[in-house]
């Protein structure tokens, strides 16, 4: 895939498939979500485009907010939190329903947006296809067939509402400083 983005003030960004694959999972997902929303807003369908010939996208500085430092800092700061820590703090509970959001291309193939029917185990982990996960990103990657930031892709049902593990992780941080 090649993506060309014109920022409209004399700056162009050219991203190759290699560039995109080397992005952190969260940055890549945010970028591809932004790109598909931008194309839809301009009456263009992502699925109808040749992945090697995406059009030049005109963007104002206000439309594109890429701040790479928080993504890099977040990766280092957040890498140590495990699902069992959320469980031990009482943030997640045994039997709490879990679902994993599917990436667009996987959802299109499977005809659904989520893998449902998972739950928090008695240990505080999530079991999927007989494999136990104490970190959400390997689970999200397994379900999606490739890298995915599980803190954003994995959701739990709490008080009748689906919320991302990222939100629960933020609660854990408030408790644990």
Steps between C-alpha positions, in 0.01 A plus 500: 500500500620849425332804653575856398370777725531869414478715810405800288780730617782371282555178694428157355523166676567183301446177693586159361371166619828458691455840671148410606601154623776652716256733679389402848172311489311794653647757260434274199140436610441871569649595162297244304183597688569867424572423134180300450293772673664769284435302182134444602462871577614568145264238352775251429488136603815345646397156376455629143853638481805317381717467808806584295343806339328696775426859397687802625308606810481873572502575872503820699734517802195494729379170350816301559611481859796265526693536820748213498651563844193399705470177299863412570477606865175308544654183362779509757281620788218251440691187406502360853127490580345152490140385508557325831593836653161640398338189649698519826393864538133402458467693174414184306312205647464130430243434227495860374408478126782581256498570128777580251445755224604378157705702257298618202647251254443207739148617586417519130614141447324365809188713459507629859677774696587311821602162633259449789453235764821552695517585868737574785631171641521415873867605480423839341626400155309444174492157336459480123522171310657326802773765528517721810583870460622729777564784255232623259716577194605138433130406529392773257782399263398132514134583430589743217779296345756778553609782728228688686509710816286294735451787744280657230374188319392298806186612684323380812138543594473695823162612637335412167742711296795391281821683591856459377768350718685829452235674709538235771877530484467874559289423810770258620762775457295743707486245780869403472652840426 
